[in-house]
Amino acid sequence: MRDLSGKPGRNLSPFEPGSDREHLYELVEKKHQYSQAIELATKLTAQNPSFAPGWYWLGVAYLRENKTDPAISAFKKVTELRPNTPQLASSNEFMGWIYYHRKDFTEALRLFNQALGQNPNSLDGRIGRAYTYLLQGRYDETLEDLQVLIPRLNPVQNENQMAQVMRAKAFAHLGLGETDKAISSVQKVKEIQNTYDLWGDLALIYYASGDTKKLDEHGGKVGYLGIDDRNYREGSIKAVEITEVIKDSPAEKGGLQKGDLILQMDGVPMDDVQAVLQKIMSTSPGTGVLFLVGRGTEKKEITIPMGSKLQQINFESDLFISPLLAKKKIYRQAEQAEKNGDYRKAFRLYLETSAKQGLDSDIRKRIMKLYPQLDPAPAIPEEARKRAVFGMTAVKEAKDSKGLDRAIEEYRKAIQLAPWWTDLYYNLAMAQEQRSNFREAAETFKLYLAASPKDPQAQLIQNKIYELEYKAEKR
């Protein structure tokens, strides 16, 4: 995830030597003198309120000091001035990340969309939008952004970004019920970034997919203590210092305290945090471990039964899987309504879910499967017809990629309003193919076939899907 205290991610200098822009750039990016940058930028913008670079670097300097409210105010001034520079897109992007971390995903998405409209090649902006989609439960749209990013990232030069992309891809696949792809993706994260601990993500995947057996095998035998720690070095003493004891953890219940020095565990000297971690994780839950700790001038022996590492995860509130868990609860209600023959209630539940959390391919398939069971059939909203006509008109008038993007957006709006209207999927897929979004076009054609298996041209459409998949792989 983007570090709000990090660099902007693009080179906005050099400017003309000795200029105010150059001076602000030097203070922020090279000297990291944020207070001085804020003082200078405030002075410059007071003298000339139309000086967009001053507002921009004021926002960045505030952000580096984790003062997000004044940073937003400064970035908003940049967007009001609309300079013809990368700073306009970057300002929206920075604000997008601020609102993302505040969990205001609606505002974050609006800002990331604006940033990408101004700079479609922004890696951080697209990663931000993909993660925002993911935490809204909009899994198809997450994958679409990630598919754009993957060919543009070098696993070595862009290690952190590539790891973020593959991790988001894992949970997007999970959201669409593709558990094997989710597991494969987190394993690729480990290949890209050796320091990544995939244990927690695998636990989330097993929990969200309902595989209690694998979850127990994966984590039920791994020990958990509940401390934060660091290496301690003082003269000849080498130990591990406890810097935090987590509330209600085995460590707290067993009597460990902040500031204790772990000297031994089961008689084995502990002089490194990795050794402590390895001992904890290799001890089965319920098994007691004898600690020798230094507390002030005394040494104490304390036996503490290890807990299960699964205890440290609050599965139901985890941001990566909570949208999926919420959907699954409604799915269970809808499936029960189907069993009772109340197809209209099930249909309504799916539509309500899509309105709240996005219309992914899983919900679409469920809606289209139910649609033939409804008598009378639901009417197509007039607004959906309007958006469909807008889409067709945009395709006819499209002279470049922006025109096709408009058409794709209009078709999606129509589908959101009437996801059972199968012709929309065909038209959307054709527009996506014309835009060279081959993978997305193939997936949309699959949705069309799922809803129209008796189409006389079903075999030709299936061949078209193979063709598009080939083109997508060839890229």
N, C-alpha and C positions, 0 to 999 in steps of 0.2 A: 504494500500500500504506500501511496506517496507520503513522504515525511514532510509535514508542513513547515518544518524548520530548515529544510534542505534547499538546494539551489533550484532556480526556476526550471532547469531542464532544457534551456535553449540559450544560444549565445546572442545576447542583445548588445554587444559591444564588439569592436571598438567604435567610439564616437570620435568626433573631431577632438584632437588633443587640447586639454585645458578647458573644455566646455563644462557647463554645469552637469550635463548628462554623464560625461566621462567621470567627473568627480563623484557623483552619486554612485555610479557603477563601481568605482574603486572602493568607496567606503563600504558598500554592501557586500560585494562579491569577493573582493581581494583582502580587504583589511578587517572585515567583519565588525566594523565600528557602527553598530546599528543606532545607538543614541545620537551620534554625530550626524548620521545620515538623516535621521528623523528631524533633527534640528535644522539642517540645511534645506531639506525638502519642504518643511513647513514654511520656512522663510521664502523660498522661491515661489511656492504656490500662492502665498499671500501677496507677493509682488505681482505675479502673473497667474491668475486662476485658470488660464487656458493652457498652462504648461503641462501637458499630459505626462511627459517623462517624470516630472517631479511628483505627481500624484502616484504614478506607478511605483517608483522606488520608495516612496513613503509607505505604500501598502506592503511591499516586500520587506522593508525594514521592520515594520510593526509585526509582520507575520513571523519573522525570525525571533522576535522577542515574545512570541506566543500571545500577542495582543490582537485577537482576531476581530473584535468589534471595530476598532479604528482602522484595521487593515481593510475590512469590507467597505468602510466609508471611503477610503482612498481609492480602492479599485472601482467603486461605483462612479467616482468622478471621471476615471479613465473611460469607462463605457459611455458616459454622457458626452464626453468630448469626441469619442470615436476617431482616434488617430489612425492614420493609414500605416500602422506598424504592427509587428507581432505582439506588441504590448496589449493590444485590445483583446485578442484571443486569450493571451496569457492571464489577463485580469479576470476574465470570466472563468477560466480554468482554476485559478487559485481560489476564487470564491466557491466554485463547485466543490473543491476538496474540503473547504472549511465547513460547508453545510453537510457534506457527506459525513464528516467526523462528528457533527452535531446530530446525526441521524435524521436530518430533514431531507429525505431522499427526493421528495417532489421538487424542492428548490434546487437541490444539487443537480438533478437531471435537467432541469430547465437551463441551468448555467453551462453544463457540459455540452448540451445541444447547441447553445449559442457559440461556445468556443470552437466546436467542430465545424459549425457553419462558417466561421471566420478562418479556421485553419484545419482543413480535413486531415492533414498529415500529423497532427499532434498525437504523439504516443501516449503521454500522460493523460490527455483529455479523453482519449478513447478507452484507456484502461479505467479511468474514473467512471465513465458512463457504463462500461461493462459491469463493474462492481456494483454500481447503483441499480442497474437492471437486476442483477443477481439478488440483491438484498430486498428487492421488491417482489421477487418470485417470478420475474419475467425472463424465463430461461432461454427461449428461442432467441430473443433479442440479445441476450448476453453472448450466446454462441456466435451470432452474426458479427458482433464487434470483435470478438476474439479471433475469428477466422480472418478478419482483415489485418489484425495485428501480427499473427504468427509468422507469415512470410517476411515481415519487415524486421523481425528481431533476430539478432545473432545470439545464440545461447551463451557465448563466451563474453562478447562485448556488452550485451544487455542482460546479464545473468539475473539480476533482481527483477527486472520487468518480465523476463520470460518465465521466471518462477511464479510471479503473480498471475500471469496469464494462464498458465497450466493449472494453478490452484483454482482459479475462478472457473475454468473449463470443467474441472472435476465436479464442482457443486452444481454447475448448470446441467451436466449430464445426469447427476443424481436427481435433480428436480424433474427431469423428464423420464425418470424410471430406468435409466441406463446405468445400473450399478457397476457393471464390469468396466465400462468406459470411465466411470468416476474413479475406480480403484487404479486403473491403468494411468490415469492422468496424475494422481498424487504420487505414484511411483516414478513418473517422469520428473516431477518436481524434485524428488530426491536425487535423481541422476544429474539434474542441472545444478542443484545447490546442495552440496553434501552436508551443510550445517542444518538443513531443514529436518525437523523431527516430524515424521509423518504419522506418528502414533495417534496424536489427537484427532487428525483429520480422518484417519481410518475408523476411529471410534465413532465419530459423527456420522460417517457413511453407513456403518453397520446399524447404528441406532435408527437413523432416518429411514433406512430401507426395511426396518423391522426384522433384521436378522439377529435375533437375541442369542442364538447359539454362537455365531461368529464373534459377536460383541463380547460374550463371556470368555470365549477362548482367547480373544485378543487382549482383553484388559482385566478379566476377572482374576488372573493369577499374577498380576503385576502390582507390586507394593506401592504404597503412597504414604508420605509422612506429613506434608503440609508446611514446608518452610521455604523461605528465600535465604540464600546464603552466599558467602564469598570466601575466597582464600584469606587466611590470616597468617601474617608473618611478623614476628616480633622477637628479635634476637635469635635464639636457638629454637624458639617455639614455632612449629608449623602445624596449623590446625585449620578447621573450617568454622567461621563465625556465622551464627544465625542472625540475619538482619531483619527477619520478619517471621512471625508465627501466625499462620492463617487461622482465622476464627473457626471453632468447632472441628478442627482437624485432629488427627491422632497425635500430632506433636503437642497441641495445646492441651488436649485431654490427658496426655502422658506427663505433662509438667515441664516441657522444654520452654525456655524463655528467650526473648530477644536479647542478644548480647552473649549468650552461651557460646562457648567454644567446644565444638565436637572434636574430642581427642582420639576416641576409639569407638568402634562399633563391633560388638561381639569379639573384643580383644584384639581387633586388627586396627593399627594406627590409621587415622584419617587425616591426610595433609593436603587434600585437593577436593574441590567440589565435585569433580567427575567421579571420584572414588565413592563419595557419599551417595551420589545419585545412583551409581551402579549397584551399590549395596541395597539401597531402598527398593529399586525396581526388581532386583533379583530375589527379593524376599516375598514369599506368598502372603496374601492378606490373612490376618489373624495370627501370624507368627510373631512372637516377641523378639525384639532386638535389644541387647544390653548396650546402652550408651554410657561412655565415660566422658563427662563434660566438665569444662572449667567454668566456674561461675565466681567472678571476683577473685578472691584469694583461695577459694576452696575447689575441691574436685568432688563431683557427685556421680554415683552410678544410678541410672534410671532405666528400667525395662519398659519398652513401649511396643504394644502390638501394632503391626503395620495395618493400614487400611487398604482399600482397593483404589488403584489409580483412577478408576472410573468415577470415584467420589469427587474428583476435582472438576468435573465437567457438568455444567448446568445445561443439559441437552435441550430442554424445552425453550430456553431463552437464548440459545446461541443464534447469533444473527445469520449465520450461513445456512442453517437448516430450519429456523423457525417459520419462514414463509411456506416451506414445503410441509411442515408438520401441521400448520393451520389449514392448508389445502386438503391434507389427508383426512382431517377431522370432518370436513364438509363432504369429501368424497364418500366417507362411510355413511353419512346421513343420506346422501343421494343414492348410494347403492342399495341401502335399506328401502328407500322409497321405490326404487325400481323393482325390488323383490316383491313389494306389496302391490305392484301394478300401478303405482302413482307416478306415471312417467312425467306428467307436467310438473310435479313438485321437484323431481330430480333435475329436470331441465332448468327450472328456475334457480335451483341451488348452484348449478354449474355456471349459469349466467351471472349470478351474484358474485361468485368467486372470481370470475374473469374480470368483472368490473372493479373489484377491490385490489386484485393482485396481478392483473395482467392475463392476457389470453395466450397461453403457451400451447404447443401442439398437443399435449396430453388432454387438456380441457377441450380443445377443438374436436379431437377424435370422439370424446365422450358425448359432446353435444350433437355431433353429426350422426352418431350411432343412435341416439335417442330420437332425433327429429322424425324419422319415418313412423315412430310409434304414436305421434301426437295427432289427434283428430278432434277438432280441426287443427290444421297446421298453423303455427304462428305466422302472423303477417310480417312482411319485410318492412321495417321502418322507413319512412320517407327520407329521413336523413341518410340512411344507408344507401338508398338509390341515388341520392344527390352525390354522395362521395364516390360512388361507383362511376357515375357519369364524369365527375371531375377527373378520376383516374384515367378513364378512356380518352378524355380530351387531352390530358397532359401527355399521354403516350403519343398521340397524333402530332402534337405540337412540339414535342421534345427535340431540341437541337443539340443537346449536350447531356452530360451526366446529371446536371442539376435538374433538368427537365424530367428525366427518368426517376430521379429521387423523389420529385414531387408526386409523380404518378404512383410510385410504390407506397408513399406515405398516405395518399388518398385511398388506395385499395385497402391498406391496413386499417384505416379509420372505418371503412365500410364493413370490414370483417369483424371489427370489435363490436359493431352495432348489430350485425347479423351473421354470426359465425356459422350458421347452418346453410348459408347461401353458397352453394358449391361453385357456381360459375366464377365467383370472386377469386377463388384459389387458382383457377386456370389462368385468369387474366393477370393476377399478381405474379405467378410463375413466369409468364411470358415477358412481363416487364423486368423481372429480376434477371432473366437470361439476357435480355437486350442490354441490361446494365453490366453484364459480365459477372453477376453474382451467381456463379454456377452452382455452388453448393446449396445456397439458399433456395434457388429455383428448383433444384432436385427435391429438396425437402417439402417445398410447397406443392409440387406435383404429386408427391406421395400422399399428402393430405387430400388432394383432389381425388386420387384413385381410391383412397380409403372410404370416401363418401360416395363415390360413383363407380363401384366395381363393375357395373354392367354397361358402362359407356362403350359404344361400338368401337371406339378408338383406344380402348384400354391398353392393348398390346403396343400400339404405336407410342402411347404416352410412356409406357414402361421402358421402351427403347430410348425415348428421349431422356428419361431419368438416368439410364446407363451412360448415355452420351455426356450428360452434364456432369456426372460423377467422374468420368474420365478427364474432362476438361478441368475440373476442380483439383484433381490429383496431379495433373500435369503442371499446374502453376508453381 
